[in-house]
Amino acid sequence: MRGDDFFLEASYRPAYHDLLDPDEGYKEGSQIDFSALSFRYYPEENRLNLQRWDAISIISLAERDRFFRPISWKVLFGLTRKDFLADQDRMVFFLNPGGGFAWKTALLGLSYIFFETELDLSGRYPDSYALGFGPSAGVLKKISNFWKIQLQGTYMYFPLRDDHKEFSADLRQSFRLNRNNAIFFDVERRLSSWGHHTDFTLTWHTYF
């Protein structure tokens, strides 16, 4: 649900691993997805949208300690919808790399901080592009063998020509039902120079 608008969302991820998926066979804090697609259908408007296409989504939260101090990193690119003036959202091509640090504690699990850059391409921008930078921080915690939670905040400043700001806060949870099924509950808050919205999504994930 976005505001008062109800939608149905279907996603397809051909392979690999999300941060909130079970860790069996993967290192904790790793994500590697290719060509993940999400579509949204708004029944009241009889409208079907491509919501997001993650061509590549790789995140490595490399735990630091007294002896080992690796760099955490991420790179994402693909298509996503962003808000513009007059409550209109449009598809934007994005490239979002970043680097930072991660630490693990018993209380918070994996805590991390990144410095990120982002290049957006769309005809809605002056000169058809926006280039920004900013920090992000979050925690990834395994509550139990079947419950994981992630909380993250991101601030991006796009100073060139368009001169706008974007802030996002995400709370994601996964509940593992069995080897092949899980339920995800996400709350996403987006603020920008053009408006704001909050999305609530409840999804059923089936693994093949």
MDAnalysis code that builds the backbone (N, CA, C; Angstrom):
import MDAnalysis as mda
import numpy as np

u = mda.Universe.empty(624, n_residues=208, atom_resindex=np.repeat(np.arange(208), 3), trajectory=True)
u.add_TopologyAttr("name", ["N", "CA", "C"] * 208)
u.add_TopologyAttr("resid", np.arange(1, 209))
u.add_TopologyAttr("resname", ["MET", "ARG", "GLY", "ASP", "ASP", "PHE", "PHE", "LEU", "GLU", "ALA", "SER", "TYR", "ARG", "PRO", "ALA", "TYR", "HIS", "ASP", "LEU", "LEU", "ASP", "PRO", "ASP", "GLU", "GLY", "TYR", "LYS", "GLU", "GLY", "SER", "GLN", "ILE", "ASP", "PHE", "SER", "ALA", "LEU", "SER", "PHE", "ARG", "TYR", "TYR", "PRO", "GLU", "GLU", "ASN", "ARG", "LEU", "ASN", "LEU", "GLN", "ARG", "TRP", "ASP", "ALA", "ILE", "SER", "ILE", "ILE", "SER", "LEU", "ALA", "GLU", "ARG", "ASP", "ARG", "PHE", "PHE", "ARG", "PRO", "ILE", "SER", "TRP", "LYS", "VAL", "LEU", "PHE", "GLY", "LEU", "THR", "ARG", "LYS", "ASP", "PHE", "LEU", "ALA", "ASP", "GLN", "ASP", "ARG", "MET", "VAL", "PHE", "PHE", "LEU", "ASN", "PRO", "GLY", "GLY", "GLY", "PHE", "ALA", "TRP", "LYS", "THR", "ALA", "LEU", "LEU", "GLY", "LEU", "SER", "TYR", "ILE", "PHE", "PHE", "GLU", "THR", "GLU", "LEU", "ASP", "LEU", "SER", "GLY", "ARG", "TYR", "PRO", "ASP", "SER", "TYR", "ALA", "LEU", "GLY", "PHE", "GLY", "PRO", "SER", "ALA", "GLY", "VAL", "LEU", "LYS", "LYS", "ILE", "SER", "ASN", "PHE", "TRP", "LYS", "ILE", "GLN", "LEU", "GLN", "GLY", "THR", "TYR", "MET", "TYR", "PHE", "PRO", "LEU", "ARG", "ASP", "ASP", "HIS", "LYS", "GLU", "PHE", "SER", "ALA", "ASP", "LEU", "ARG", "GLN", "SER", "PHE", "ARG", "LEU", "ASN", "ARG", "ASN", "ASN", "ALA", "ILE", "PHE", "PHE", "ASP", "VAL", "GLU", "ARG", "ARG", "LEU", "SER", "SER", "TRP", "GLY", "HIS", "HIS", "THR", "ASP", "PHE", "THR", "LEU", "THR", "TRP", "HIS", "THR", "TYR", "PHE"])
u.atoms.positions = np.array([
    [0.841, -1.186, 0.000],
    [0.000, 0.000, 0.000],
    [0.883, 1.245, 0.000],
    [0.535, 2.219, -0.855],
    [1.208, 3.510, -0.873],
    [0.169, 4.583, -0.597],
    [0.240, 5.213, 0.608],
    [-0.790, 6.164, 0.985],
    [-2.142, 5.477, 1.034],
    [-3.098, 5.972, 0.218],
    [-4.417, 5.347, 0.129],
    [-4.537, 4.417, -1.064],
    [-3.452, 4.256, -1.815],
    [-3.486, 3.427, -3.024],
    [-3.042, 2.004, -2.707],
    [-3.920, 1.056, -2.953],
    [-3.596, -0.349, -2.751],
    [-3.003, -0.916, -4.033],
    [-1.975, -1.727, -3.908],
    [-1.384, -2.340, -5.090],
    [-1.034, -3.795, -4.795],
    [-0.923, -4.567, -5.863],
    [-0.422, -5.936, -5.803],
    [0.950, -5.949, -6.459],
    [1.912, -6.609, -5.841],
    [3.271, -6.630, -6.378],
    [3.726, -8.062, -6.600],
    [4.328, -8.291, -7.744],
    [4.910, -9.591, -8.066],
    [6.366, -9.385, -8.446],
    [7.236, -10.242, -7.918],
    [8.665, -10.121, -8.184],
    [9.213, -11.467, -8.632],
    [10.263, -11.383, -9.427],
    [10.945, -12.597, -9.874],
    [12.442, -12.366, -9.775],
    [13.117, -13.253, -9.084],
    [14.563, -13.165, -8.914],
    [15.151, -14.484, -9.395],
    [15.860, -14.485, -10.518],
    [16.301, -15.758, -11.106],
    [17.183, -16.599, -10.197],
    [18.042, -15.954, -9.380],
    [18.993, -16.762, -8.602],
    [19.648, -15.925, -7.525],
    [20.426, -16.614, -6.732],
    [21.333, -16.018, -5.777],
    [20.636, -15.562, -4.494],
    [21.093, -14.488, -3.835],
    [20.857, -14.347, -2.405],
    [20.636, -12.900, -1.994],
    [19.622, -12.670, -1.135],
    [19.313, -11.371, -0.552],
    [19.839, -11.324, 0.880],
    [20.070, -10.123, 1.408],
    [20.572, -9.993, 2.780],
    [19.670, -10.670, 3.804],
    [18.364, -10.708, 3.533],
    [17.417, -11.263, 4.495],
    [17.078, -12.724, 4.233],
    [17.660, -13.302, 3.199],
    [17.460, -14.731, 2.963],
    [18.220, -15.545, 4.012],
    [17.883, -16.833, 4.184],
    [18.663, -17.698, 5.085],
    [20.130, -17.724, 4.671],
    [21.024, -17.816, 5.647],
    [22.451, -17.714, 5.380],
    [23.114, -19.031, 4.991],
    [22.380, -20.137, 5.042],
    [22.992, -21.419, 4.710],
    [23.652, -21.381, 3.332],
    [24.952, -21.679, 3.303],
    [25.684, -21.686, 2.039],
    [26.219, -20.333, 1.627],
    [25.924, -19.275, 2.407],
    [26.393, -17.927, 2.089],
    [26.995, -17.288, 3.336],
    [27.856, -16.334, 3.129],
    [28.438, -15.580, 4.227],
    [27.426, -14.547, 4.716],
    [27.271, -14.421, 6.027],
    [26.349, -13.427, 6.573],
    [26.722, -12.028, 6.083],
    [25.703, -11.265, 5.695],
    [25.946, -9.919, 5.199],
    [26.293, -9.848, 3.728],
    [26.008, -10.904, 2.984],
    [26.294, -10.893, 1.544],
    [25.000, -10.907, 0.746],
    [24.993, -10.146, -0.337],
    [23.858, -10.135, -1.267],
    [24.397, -10.144, -2.677],
    [23.835, -10.990, -3.514],
    [24.210, -11.025, -4.921],
    [22.986, -11.443, -5.724],
    [22.416, -10.490, -6.424],
    [21.229, -10.713, -7.255],
    [21.505, -10.231, -8.671],
    [20.927, -10.939, -9.626],
    [21.030, -10.528, -11.019],
    [19.638, -10.529, -11.647],
    [19.313, -9.446, -12.327],
    [18.089, -9.330, -13.123],
    [16.827, -9.628, -12.311],
    [16.725, -9.022, -11.118],
    [15.520, -9.163, -10.293],
    [14.480, -8.141, -10.748],
    [13.257, -8.597, -11.019],
    [12.183, -7.760, -11.551],
    [11.045, -7.641, -10.553],
    [10.453, -6.429, -10.464],
    [9.263, -6.213, -9.635],
    [8.226, -5.433, -10.443],
    [6.988, -5.933, -10.440],
    [5.870, -5.267, -11.104],
    [4.804, -4.926, -10.065],
    [4.116, -3.802, -10.263],
    [3.002, -3.419, -9.398],
    [1.740, -3.203, -10.227],
    [0.646, -3.734, -9.699],
    [-0.660, -3.558, -10.342],
    [-1.565, -2.792, -9.384],
    [-2.119, -1.669, -9.862],
    [-3.033, -0.838, -9.083],
    [-4.451, -1.109, -9.558],
    [-5.256, -1.888, -8.810],
    [-6.594, -2.309, -9.279],
    [-7.547, -1.138, -9.552],
    [-7.513, -0.101, -8.717],
    [-8.453, 1.002, -8.901],
    [-8.220, 1.748, -10.201],
    [-6.978, 1.763, -10.674],
    [-6.650, 2.441, -11.917],
    [-6.442, 1.465, -13.072],
    [-6.533, 0.174, -12.765],
    [-6.259, -0.864, -13.767],
    [-4.930, -0.584, -14.465],
    [-3.907, -0.355, -13.647],
    [-2.602, 0.063, -14.159],
    [-1.525, -0.906, -13.696],
    [-0.695, -1.354, -14.643],
    [0.430, -2.242, -14.344],
    [1.722, -1.505, -14.647],
    [2.617, -1.440, -13.642],
    [3.889, -0.746, -13.801],
    [5.053, -1.686, -13.537],
    [6.122, -1.480, -14.293],
    [7.408, -2.026, -13.880],
    [7.904, -1.146, -12.746],
    [8.071, -1.700, -11.562],
    [8.471, -0.926, -10.401],
    [9.995, -0.834, -10.265],
    [10.673, -1.940, -10.542],
    [12.125, -1.945, -10.367],
    [12.742, -3.124, -11.130],
    [13.916, -2.879, -11.669],
    [14.718, -3.945, -12.278],
    [16.142, -3.788, -11.789],
    [16.579, -4.716, -10.946],
    [17.953, -4.712, -10.468],
    [18.788, -5.593, -11.393],
    [19.449, -4.964, -12.356],
    [20.304, -5.735, -13.261],
    [21.414, -6.426, -12.473],
    [22.036, -5.676, -11.582],
    [23.036, -6.227, -10.663],
    [22.830, -5.581, -9.297],
    [22.834, -6.395, -8.258],
    [22.721, -5.899, -6.887],
    [23.659, -6.724, -6.010],
    [24.820, -6.158, -5.719],
    [25.835, -6.856, -4.940],
    [26.176, -6.020, -3.710],
    [26.090, -6.627, -2.541],
    [26.442, -5.969, -1.279],
    [27.307, -6.929, -0.475],
    [28.403, -6.413, 0.065],
    [29.277, -7.207, 0.922],
    [29.524, -6.440, 2.217],
    [28.904, -6.902, 3.295],
    [29.130, -6.322, 4.616],
    [30.227, -7.146, 5.294],
    [31.452, -6.675, 5.174],
    [32.621, -7.415, 5.658],
    [32.924, -6.990, 7.091],
    [32.728, -7.908, 8.019],
    [32.889, -7.623, 9.452],
    [34.336, -7.267, 9.795],
    [34.523, -6.175, 10.524],
    [35.845, -5.743, 10.983],
    [36.043, -6.132, 12.453],
    [37.277, -6.417, 12.817],
    [37.588, -6.679, 14.217],
    [38.986, -6.138, 14.517],
    [39.567, -6.540, 15.626],
    [40.852, -5.997, 16.041],
    [41.965, -6.345, 15.060],
    [41.861, -7.492, 14.415],
    [42.948, -7.964, 13.566],
    [42.667, -7.801, 12.076],
    [41.408, -7.911, 11.679],
    [41.057, -7.845, 10.261],
    [40.166, -6.631, 10.025],
    [40.531, -5.832, 9.037],
    [39.808, -4.596, 8.775],
    [39.455, -4.467, 7.287],
    [38.617, -5.354, 6.798],
    [38.227, -5.296, 5.380],
    [37.287, -4.120, 5.110],
    [37.192, -3.765, 3.861],
    [36.280, -2.713, 3.401],
    [34.983, -3.353, 2.927],
    [33.858, -2.851, 3.417],
    [32.560, -3.265, 2.878],
    [32.281, -2.475, 1.607],
    [31.518, -3.053, 0.698],
    [31.258, -2.365, -0.568],
    [29.924, -2.809, -1.155],
    [29.456, -2.038, -2.102],
    [28.204, -2.343, -2.788],
    [28.249, -1.769, -4.190],
    [27.498, -2.371, -5.086],
    [27.259, -1.799, -6.409],
    [25.894, -2.283, -6.874],
    [25.048, -1.332, -7.247],
    [23.713, -1.633, -7.756],
    [23.505, -0.830, -9.030],
    [22.907, -1.449, -10.033],
    [22.426, -0.656, -11.158],
    [21.251, -1.347, -11.816],
    [20.418, -0.516, -12.431],
    [19.207, -1.019, -13.074],
    [18.222, 0.110, -13.290],
    [16.936, -0.184, -13.131],
    [15.857, 0.781, -13.293],
    [15.002, 0.806, -12.038],
    [14.538, 1.998, -11.653],
    [13.629, 2.110, -10.520],
    [12.721, 3.309, -10.737],
    [11.630, 3.373, -9.992],
    [10.719, 4.514, -10.071],
    [11.076, 5.535, -9.004],
    [11.091, 6.818, -9.411],
    [11.330, 7.908, -8.474],
    [10.263, 8.972, -8.644],
    [10.003, 9.695, -7.543],
    [8.990, 10.746, -7.552],
    [9.524, 12.010, -8.212],
    [8.627, 12.678, -8.958],
    [8.927, 13.984, -9.518],
    [7.771, 14.917, -9.171],
    [7.763, 16.101, -9.753],
    [6.709, 17.066, -9.461],
    [5.344, 16.540, -9.876],
    [4.289, 17.123, -9.268],
    [2.893, 16.785, -9.578],
    [2.571, 15.325, -9.253],
    [3.219, 14.795, -8.205],
    [2.946, 13.429, -7.747],
    [3.111, 12.395, -8.847],
    [4.039, 12.658, -9.749],
    [4.288, 11.716, -10.837],
    [5.580, 10.953, -10.575],
    [5.529, 9.642, -10.733],
    [6.759, 8.861, -10.649],
    [7.122, 8.382, -12.051],
    [8.408, 8.302, -12.285],
    [8.918, 7.945, -13.602],
    [10.081, 6.970, -13.438],
    [10.312, 6.168, -14.474],
    [11.422, 5.246, -14.450],
    [12.738, 6.015, -14.596],
    [13.716, 5.603, -13.811],
    [15.042, 6.216, -13.809],
    [16.085, 5.101, -13.874],
    [17.061, 5.246, -14.747],
    [18.206, 4.344, -14.729],
    [19.159, 4.825, -13.652],
    [19.644, 3.911, -12.803],
    [20.528, 4.321, -11.713],
    [21.768, 3.438, -11.657],
    [22.869, 4.049, -11.217],
    [24.107, 3.349, -10.897],
    [24.522, 3.824, -9.518],
    [24.636, 2.895, -8.560],
    [24.800, 3.256, -7.146],
    [25.913, 2.415, -6.498],
    [27.185, 2.877, -6.606],
    [28.262, 2.203, -5.894],
    [28.525, 2.872, -4.545],
    [29.197, 2.141, -3.648],
    [29.537, 2.707, -2.352],
    [30.533, 1.843, -1.617],
    [31.185, 2.446, -0.636],
    [32.140, 1.722, 0.194],
    [32.019, 2.165, 1.637],
    [32.401, 1.272, 2.574],
    [32.286, 1.635, 3.971],
    [32.817, 0.562, 4.896],
    [32.229, 0.496, 6.083],
    [32.712, -0.386, 7.134],
    [31.541, -1.072, 7.826],
    [31.809, -2.253, 8.389],
    [30.782, -3.008, 9.114],
    [31.408, -3.634, 10.363],
    [30.619, -3.683, 11.415],
    [31.045, -4.277, 12.671],
    [29.924, -5.178, 13.196],
    [30.283, -6.184, 13.959],
    [29.284, -7.090, 14.507],
    [29.320, -7.052, 16.028],
    [28.128, -6.908, 16.644],
    [27.989, -6.951, 18.093],
    [26.842, -7.883, 18.439],
    [26.847, -8.377, 19.668],
    [25.782, -9.287, 20.089],
    [24.434, -8.585, 20.118],
    [24.420, -7.302, 20.459],
    [23.152, -6.581, 20.599],
    [22.541, -6.213, 19.246],
    [23.342, -5.655, 18.337],
    [22.815, -5.107, 17.084],
    [23.040, -6.005, 15.876],
    [23.846, -7.045, 16.001],
    [24.188, -7.835, 14.831],
    [25.194, -7.090, 13.983],
    [25.036, -7.105, 12.658],
    [25.935, -6.381, 11.752],
    [25.478, -4.926, 11.627],
    [26.328, -4.010, 12.073],
    [26.081, -2.577, 11.895],
    [27.019, -2.065, 10.811],
    [26.536, -1.181, 9.967],
    [27.367, -0.744, 8.844],
    [27.115, 0.715, 8.509],
    [28.117, 1.318, 7.890],
    [28.013, 2.686, 7.392],
    [28.717, 2.753, 6.037],
    [28.088, 3.446, 5.086],
    [28.629, 3.569, 3.735],
    [28.703, 5.045, 3.340],
    [29.629, 5.354, 2.452],
    [29.568, 6.586, 1.671],
    [29.238, 6.166, 0.246],
    [28.150, 6.737, -0.294],
    [27.643, 6.281, -1.578],
    [27.640, 7.406, -2.610],
    [27.710, 7.025, -3.867],
    [27.460, 7.939, -4.977],
    [26.340, 7.349, -5.831],
    [25.656, 8.202, -6.567],
    [24.569, 7.719, -7.420],
    [24.472, 8.572, -8.676],
    [24.374, 7.901, -9.797],
    [24.126, 8.549, -11.089],
    [22.759, 8.106, -11.575],
    [21.850, 9.067, -11.798],
    [20.509, 8.791, -12.312],
    [20.371, 9.387, -13.704],
    [19.747, 8.631, -14.598],
    [19.506, 9.104, -15.956],
    [18.008, 9.080, -16.235],
    [17.465, 10.235, -16.636],
    [16.039, 10.349, -16.967],
    [15.813, 11.651, -17.713],
    [14.868, 11.642, -18.636],
    [14.508, 12.853, -19.345],
    [13.842, 13.893, -18.465],
    [13.472, 13.527, -17.239],
    [12.854, 14.463, -16.312],
    [13.871, 15.394, -15.658],
    [15.167, 15.079, -15.767],
    [16.198, 15.916, -15.180],
    [16.729, 16.913, -16.208],
    [17.190, 18.088, -15.743],
    [17.931, 18.972, -16.651],
    [19.161, 18.246, -17.181],
    [19.393, 18.337, -18.460],
    [20.490, 17.623, -19.118],
    [20.359, 16.111, -18.979],
    [19.203, 15.635, -18.536],
    [18.854, 14.202, -18.502],
    [19.644, 13.380, -17.488],
    [20.292, 14.039, -16.517],
    [21.007, 13.260, -15.510],
    [21.028, 14.002, -14.175],
    [21.282, 13.237, -13.101],
    [21.509, 13.800, -11.773],
    [22.620, 12.971, -11.129],
    [23.579, 13.653, -10.531],
    [24.712, 12.995, -9.893],
    [24.755, 13.411, -8.430],
    [24.732, 12.424, -7.529],
    [24.669, 12.736, -6.114],
    [25.592, 11.891, -5.267],
    [25.641, 12.238, -3.984],
    [26.473, 11.516, -3.027],
    [25.881, 11.688, -1.637],
    [26.275, 10.796, -0.714],
    [25.795, 10.916, 0.648],
    [26.040, 9.652, 1.452],
    [25.704, 9.687, 2.746],
    [25.946, 8.546, 3.622],
    [24.721, 7.644, 3.752],
    [24.973, 6.418, 4.142],
    [23.902, 5.504, 4.554],
    [24.410, 4.701, 5.744],
    [23.487, 4.227, 6.567],
    [23.855, 3.428, 7.732],
    [22.714, 2.489, 8.056],
    [23.048, 1.359, 8.667],
    [21.989, 0.403, 8.985],
    [22.473, -0.694, 9.904],
    [21.538, -1.553, 10.246],
    [21.841, -2.747, 11.042],
    [21.129, -3.931, 10.407],
    [21.776, -5.083, 10.471],
    [21.219, -6.340, 9.984],
    [21.329, -7.342, 11.127],
    [20.198, -7.819, 11.624],
    [20.186, -8.631, 12.841],
    [19.402, -9.919, 12.619],
    [20.021, -11.037, 12.968],
    [19.328, -12.320, 12.976],
    [18.745, -12.523, 14.368],
    [17.414, -12.372, 14.473],
    [16.761, -12.473, 15.768],
    [16.680, -13.930, 16.225],
    [16.361, -14.811, 15.284],
    [16.267, -16.241, 15.568],
    [16.566, -16.995, 14.281],
    [16.431, -18.304, 14.307],
    [16.697, -19.098, 13.111],
    [15.705, -18.827, 11.986],
    [14.561, -18.227, 12.309],
    [13.545, -17.985, 11.277],
    [13.218, -16.496, 11.087],
    [13.851, -15.596, 11.840],
    [13.472, -14.182, 11.784],
    [14.718, -13.319, 11.647],
    [14.771, -12.499, 10.573],
    [15.848, -11.543, 10.364],
    [15.244, -10.160, 10.136],
    [16.001, -9.137, 10.519],
    [15.499, -7.771, 10.414],
    [16.613, -6.853, 9.920],
    [16.243, -5.875, 9.095],
    [17.195, -4.887, 8.602],
    [16.572, -3.500, 8.696],
    [17.318, -2.561, 9.260],
    [16.902, -1.167, 9.348],
    [17.985, -0.317, 8.709],
    [17.610, 0.555, 7.769],
    [18.607, 1.348, 7.044],
    [18.078, 2.732, 6.732],
    [18.955, 3.718, 6.801],
    [18.639, 5.084, 6.396],
    [19.676, 5.587, 5.403],
    [19.234, 6.353, 4.401],
    [20.127, 6.868, 3.356],
    [19.784, 8.322, 3.059],
    [20.805, 9.165, 2.952],
    [20.628, 10.563, 2.554],
    [21.499, 10.823, 1.330],
    [20.880, 11.342, 0.266],
    [21.617, 11.641, -0.957],
    [21.373, 13.096, -1.362],
    [22.448, 13.785, -1.714],
    [22.383, 15.163, -2.177],
    [22.856, 15.215, -3.622],
    [22.000, 15.769, -4.493],
    [22.296, 15.890, -5.922],
    [22.496, 17.386, -6.234],
    [23.744, 17.877, -6.232],
    [23.981, 19.316, -6.326],
    [24.015, 19.890, -7.739],
    [24.177, 19.066, -8.756],
    [24.409, 19.590, -10.095],
    [23.105, 19.919, -10.814],
    [22.957, 21.173, -11.209],
    [21.816, 21.641, -11.984],
    [20.481, 21.413, -11.302],
    [20.123, 20.161, -11.099],
    [18.809, 19.839, -10.546],
    [18.725, 20.223, -9.070],
    [19.793, 20.095, -8.326],
    [19.930, 20.509, -6.927],
    [18.759, 20.037, -6.062],
    [18.701, 18.735, -5.819],
    [17.649, 18.205, -4.957],
    [18.235, 17.217, -3.962],
    [17.430, 16.877, -2.966],
    [17.847, 15.971, -1.901],
    [16.860, 14.815, -1.805],
    [17.374, 13.660, -1.382],
    [16.527, 12.488, -1.173],
    [16.910, 11.824, 0.145],
    [15.900, 11.438, 0.908],
    [16.127, 10.692, 2.147],
    [15.210, 9.474, 2.145],
    [15.742, 8.344, 2.587],
    [14.928, 7.134, 2.674],
    [15.226, 6.417, 3.983],
    [14.207, 5.795, 4.534],
    [14.343, 4.948, 5.720],
    [13.562, 3.670, 5.462],
    [14.222, 2.531, 5.632],
    [13.613, 1.241, 5.318],
    [13.686, 0.319, 6.537],
    [12.578, -0.337, 6.802],
    [12.544, -1.406, 7.800],
    [12.068, -2.657, 7.081],
    [12.934, -3.686, 7.026],
    [12.618, -4.925, 6.328],
    [12.723, -6.090, 7.316],
    [11.778, -7.022, 7.203],
    [11.799, -8.208, 8.053],
    [11.467, -9.439, 7.213],
    [12.138, -10.535, 7.519],
    [11.827, -11.806, 6.867],
    [11.531, -12.855, 7.921],
    [10.501, -13.654, 7.640],
    [10.094, -14.733, 8.529],
    [10.122, -16.037, 7.728],
    [11.055, -16.890, 8.058],
    [11.234, -18.142, 7.334],
    [10.202, -19.167, 7.807],
    [9.417, -19.676, 6.876],
    [8.393, -20.666, 7.206],
    [8.939, -22.083, 7.113],
    [9.667, -22.350, 6.045],
    [10.325, -23.643, 5.858],
    [11.436, -23.450, 4.835],
    [12.005, -24.531, 4.361],
    [13.152, -24.438, 3.458],
    [12.843, -23.632, 2.203],
    [11.608, -23.704, 1.700],
    [11.270, -23.110, 0.403],
    [10.343, -21.908, 0.472],
    [9.957, -21.465, 1.677],
    [8.987, -20.371, 1.776],
    [9.345, -19.407, 2.911],
    [9.085, -18.118, 2.655],
    [9.318, -17.087, 3.663],
    [8.349, -15.935, 3.414],
    [8.056, -15.185, 4.468],
    [7.229, -13.988, 4.378],
    [8.108, -12.773, 4.680],
    [8.019, -11.750, 3.827],
    [8.755, -10.508, 4.029],
    [7.757, -9.382, 4.308],
    [8.082, -8.540, 5.286],
    [7.277, -7.349, 5.571],
    [8.197, -6.140, 5.524],
    [7.882, -5.186, 4.638],
    [8.729, -4.010, 4.432],
    [7.937, -2.728, 4.639],
    [8.572, -1.762, 5.288],
    [8.050, -0.397, 5.394],
    [9.123, 0.531, 4.849],
    [8.771, 1.333, 3.857],
    [9.735, 2.231, 3.224],
    [9.192, 3.660, 3.257],
    [9.969, 4.579, 3.782],
    [9.610, 5.991, 3.815],
    [10.562, 6.744, 2.903],
    [10.011, 7.505, 1.940],
    [10.817, 8.265, 0.994],
    [10.460, 9.747, 1.082],
    [11.483, 10.581, 1.234],
    [11.323, 12.039, 1.232],
    [12.263, 12.620, 0.187],
    [11.771, 13.568, -0.597],
    [12.625, 14.238, -1.568],
    [12.176, 15.678, -1.699],
    [12.910, 16.441, -2.503],
    [12.559, 17.847, -2.716],
    [11.208, 17.996, -3.397],
    [10.663, 16.901, -3.980],
    [9.403, 16.978, -4.714],
    [8.224, 16.364, -3.973],
    [8.458, 15.682, -2.882],
    [7.329, 15.078, -2.181],
    [7.781, 13.936, -1.283],
    [6.798, 13.188, -0.827],
    [7.113, 12.078, 0.074],
    [6.044, 11.001, -0.063],
    [6.389, 9.782, 0.324],
    [5.424, 8.697, 0.364],
    [5.944, 7.593, 1.280],
    [5.023, 6.743, 1.705],
    [5.352, 5.581, 2.523],
    [4.737, 4.356, 1.881],
    [5.536, 3.309, 1.700],
    [5.066, 2.049, 1.129],
    [5.064, 0.966, 2.200],
    [3.977, 0.205, 2.257],
    [3.890, -0.979, 3.095],
    [3.705, -2.179, 2.172],
    [4.580, -3.160, 2.266],
    [4.443, -4.345, 1.422],
    [4.578, -5.611, 2.256],
    [3.716, -6.553, 1.950],
    [3.752, -7.881, 2.553],
    [3.872, -8.878, 1.411],
    [4.962, -9.634, 1.373],
    [5.211, -10.515, 0.232],
    [5.520, -11.930, 0.693],
    [5.139, -12.858, -0.152],
    [5.435, -14.282, 0.066],
    [6.543, -14.671, -0.893],
    [7.637, -15.196, -0.357],
    [8.771, -15.610, -1.175],
    [8.805, -17.131, -1.247],
    [8.876, -17.638, -2.467],
    [9.034, -19.068, -2.694],
    [10.365, -19.297, -3.396],
    [11.169, -20.210, -2.852],
    [12.492, -20.494, -3.395],
    [12.459, -21.821, -4.134],
    [13.021, -21.835, -5.335],
    [13.055, -23.044, -6.149],
    [14.457, -23.625, -6.179],
])
